[in-house]
Amino acid sequence: MYDTNEEDAFFAEIKELSLTRNEALYLSDSITLLMEITPESGKVQIPAKHLLPQGTVPVPVDLIQTIGMAVLLTTQDKWALEETVIQVSVADLFLLRECCQSYIKVNQEYVGFNLLRKIYAIILRQGLDERNFIEDITRDVDTSLIPHTDTLQEIKDKHKDYLRYRKDSE
Protein backbone atom coordinates (compact mmCIF):
# COMPACT_ATOMS: atom_id res chain seq x y z
CA MET A 1 0.00 0.00 0.00
CA TYR A 2 2.66 2.55 1.05
CA ASP A 3 6.36 2.52 0.33
CA THR A 4 8.66 3.02 3.32
CA ASN A 5 9.07 6.78 2.82
CA GLU A 6 5.32 7.34 2.46
CA GLU A 7 4.65 5.21 5.53
CA ASP A 8 7.23 7.12 7.59
CA ALA A 9 5.74 10.44 6.46
CA PHE A 10 2.22 9.21 7.30
CA PHE A 11 3.16 8.16 10.84
CA ALA A 12 5.17 11.35 11.45
CA GLU A 13 2.38 13.70 10.32
CA ILE A 14 1.18 15.96 13.14
CA LYS A 15 -2.54 16.06 13.92
CA GLU A 16 -4.67 17.86 16.49
CA LEU A 17 -6.70 15.95 19.07
CA SER A 18 -9.15 17.74 21.35
CA LEU A 19 -9.48 16.36 24.86
CA THR A 20 -11.95 16.97 27.66
CA ARG A 21 -10.84 16.84 31.29
CA ASN A 22 -12.14 13.27 31.63
CA GLU A 23 -10.46 12.14 28.42
CA ALA A 24 -7.12 13.68 29.43
CA LEU A 25 -7.30 12.03 32.86
CA TYR A 26 -8.26 8.68 31.32
CA LEU A 27 -5.33 8.79 28.90
CA SER A 28 -2.95 9.83 31.66
CA ASP A 29 -4.07 6.86 33.74
CA SER A 30 -3.74 4.51 30.74
CA ILE A 31 -0.17 5.23 29.66
CA THR A 32 3.21 4.49 31.16
CA LEU A 33 6.72 5.66 30.33
CA LEU A 34 8.63 3.58 27.82
CA MET A 35 12.19 3.49 29.16
CA GLU A 36 15.27 2.49 27.22
CA ILE A 37 17.93 0.39 28.86
CA THR A 38 21.19 -0.02 26.95
CA PRO A 39 22.82 -3.37 27.63
CA GLU A 40 26.13 -4.29 26.00
CA SER A 41 24.62 -5.37 22.67
CA GLY A 42 21.89 -2.89 21.73
CA LYS A 43 18.83 -1.21 23.18
CA VAL A 44 15.97 -2.79 25.04
CA GLN A 45 12.73 -0.92 25.64
CA ILE A 46 10.64 -1.72 28.69
CA PRO A 47 7.65 -0.07 30.36
CA ALA A 48 8.42 1.93 33.52
CA LYS A 49 5.71 0.13 35.47
CA HIS A 50 4.25 -3.32 35.06
CA LEU A 51 1.44 -3.56 32.53
CA LEU A 52 -1.90 -3.89 34.26
CA PRO A 53 -4.99 -5.81 33.11
CA GLN A 54 -6.77 -2.56 32.16
CA GLY A 55 -4.31 -2.02 29.33
CA THR A 56 -1.60 0.44 30.35
CA VAL A 57 0.27 1.31 27.15
CA PRO A 58 4.00 2.18 27.15
CA VAL A 59 4.65 5.47 25.31
CA PRO A 60 7.59 7.87 24.82
CA VAL A 61 8.20 10.61 27.38
CA ASP A 62 7.17 13.42 24.99
CA LEU A 63 3.68 11.91 24.66
CA ILE A 64 3.41 11.66 28.46
CA GLN A 65 4.34 15.35 28.68
CA THR A 66 1.76 16.26 26.04
CA ILE A 67 -1.00 14.35 27.86
CA GLY A 68 0.22 15.81 31.16
CA MET A 69 -0.17 19.34 29.79
CA ALA A 70 -3.72 18.50 28.70
CA VAL A 71 -4.46 17.27 32.23
CA LEU A 72 -3.08 20.48 33.73
CA LEU A 73 -4.94 22.74 31.30
CA THR A 74 -8.27 21.03 31.93
CA THR A 75 -7.93 20.76 35.73
CA GLN A 76 -6.52 24.14 36.77
CA ASP A 77 -8.41 25.80 39.61
CA LYS A 78 -9.15 29.22 38.09
CA TRP A 79 -8.42 28.80 34.39
CA ALA A 80 -9.48 25.23 33.62
CA LEU A 81 -10.48 24.71 30.02
CA GLU A 82 -13.55 22.69 29.05
CA GLU A 83 -11.50 21.15 26.28
CA THR A 84 -7.91 21.49 25.10
CA VAL A 85 -6.21 20.61 21.83
CA ILE A 86 -2.96 18.65 21.74
CA GLN A 87 -0.68 18.05 18.80
CA VAL A 88 0.37 14.45 18.29
CA SER A 89 1.77 12.37 15.46
CA VAL A 90 -0.30 9.74 13.70
CA ALA A 91 1.98 7.14 15.36
CA ASP A 92 1.02 8.63 18.75
CA LEU A 93 -2.66 8.41 17.80
CA PHE A 94 -2.25 4.69 17.14
CA LEU A 95 -0.62 4.31 20.57
CA LEU A 96 -3.43 6.24 22.25
CA ARG A 97 -5.99 4.12 20.40
CA GLU A 98 -4.56 1.12 22.23
CA CYS A 99 -5.62 2.70 25.53
CA CYS A 100 -9.25 3.11 24.55
CA GLN A 101 -11.90 0.66 25.59
CA SER A 102 -15.31 1.80 24.40
CA TYR A 103 -17.17 0.77 27.56
CA ILE A 104 -15.01 2.83 29.99
CA LYS A 105 -16.82 5.68 31.75
CA VAL A 106 -15.29 8.54 33.72
CA ASN A 107 -17.76 10.78 35.59
CA GLN A 108 -20.66 9.41 33.50
CA GLU A 109 -18.82 10.21 30.23
CA TYR A 110 -18.01 7.32 27.89
CA VAL A 111 -14.42 8.48 27.42
CA GLY A 112 -13.20 5.30 25.72
CA PHE A 113 -15.94 5.51 23.09
CA ASN A 114 -15.47 9.27 22.60
CA LEU A 115 -11.70 8.94 22.23
CA LEU A 116 -11.97 6.04 19.78
CA ARG A 117 -14.31 8.10 17.57
CA LYS A 118 -12.04 11.15 17.72
CA ILE A 119 -8.88 9.17 16.99
CA TYR A 120 -10.40 7.17 14.13
CA ALA A 121 -11.94 10.34 12.66
CA ILE A 122 -8.47 11.92 12.55
CA ILE A 123 -6.61 8.86 11.24
CA LEU A 124 -9.28 7.88 8.70
CA ARG A 125 -10.45 11.40 7.74
CA GLN A 126 -9.64 11.10 4.03
CA GLY A 127 -11.38 7.76 3.60
CA LEU A 128 -14.40 8.95 5.58
CA ASP A 129 -14.65 12.15 3.54
CA GLU A 130 -14.47 10.15 0.29
CA ARG A 131 -17.22 7.76 1.42
CA ASN A 132 -19.44 10.63 2.56
CA PHE A 133 -18.89 12.44 -0.77
CA ILE A 134 -19.88 9.33 -2.72
CA GLU A 135 -22.95 8.87 -0.52
CA ASP A 136 -23.92 12.52 -1.08
CA ILE A 137 -23.66 12.39 -4.87
CA THR A 138 -25.39 9.00 -5.20
CA ARG A 139 -28.15 9.60 -2.64
CA ASP A 140 -30.74 10.59 -5.29
CA VAL A 141 -29.77 7.99 -7.90
CA ASP A 142 -32.76 5.84 -8.85
CA THR A 143 -31.35 2.33 -8.54
CA SER A 144 -34.63 0.78 -9.69
CA LEU A 145 -33.50 1.51 -13.26
CA ILE A 146 -30.41 -0.66 -12.85
CA PRO A 147 -31.09 -4.32 -13.70
CA HIS A 148 -30.02 -6.39 -10.73
CA THR A 149 -30.93 -9.84 -12.03
CA ASP A 150 -29.35 -9.73 -15.49
CA THR A 151 -26.45 -12.04 -16.11
CA LEU A 152 -23.41 -10.77 -17.92
CA GLN A 153 -24.59 -12.49 -21.10
CA GLU A 154 -28.03 -10.86 -20.82
CA ILE A 155 -26.41 -7.46 -20.44
CA LYS A 156 -24.22 -8.10 -23.50
CA ASP A 157 -27.24 -9.21 -25.52
CA LYS A 158 -29.20 -6.09 -24.53
CA HIS A 159 -26.26 -3.92 -25.47
CA LYS A 160 -25.97 -5.63 -28.88
CA ASP A 161 -29.72 -5.16 -29.44
CA TYR A 162 -29.38 -1.50 -28.55
CA LEU A 163 -26.45 -1.05 -30.95
CA ARG A 164 -28.41 -2.83 -33.72
CA TYR A 165 -31.42 -0.61 -33.07
CA ARG A 166 -29.27 2.54 -33.26
CA LYS A 167 -27.66 1.34 -36.49
CA ASP A 168 -31.05 0.51 -38.06
CA SER A 169 -32.53 3.88 -37.10
CA GLU A 170 -29.70 5.89 -38.66
C-alpha angles and dihedrals in degrees: 000000000000129000116230095265093049091047092050091049091048094052093044095051112117118233135178121242121188116215133192121213091262093048093049091049092047092051092046090053091047101053134070133191116271105220126196120220116190112211121181096279108042141310128312121194120209134169116257092231131027115275111255129213091254090068111261106191122211111231137170119273094250091061090050089052091049092051089043091056090051089052091050094046093050097043104043114130101233105014104035113154122223088222135001132198122228128191115229137161122251087249088057090050090056089051092049090048087062089062095055122098111177096220096056115114128193116188091343092307118119093227096168092054093043093049093047090053093047094047095046091046089056097043095042098034096121095049092045092049091050092050092047091049091052091047090050096051095043098042094097097040111124102229092182087082092060112087108234099179101049117113120224090258091052090052091049091049092050090049091050090049090050092050091048091050092050091048092049093049094052 
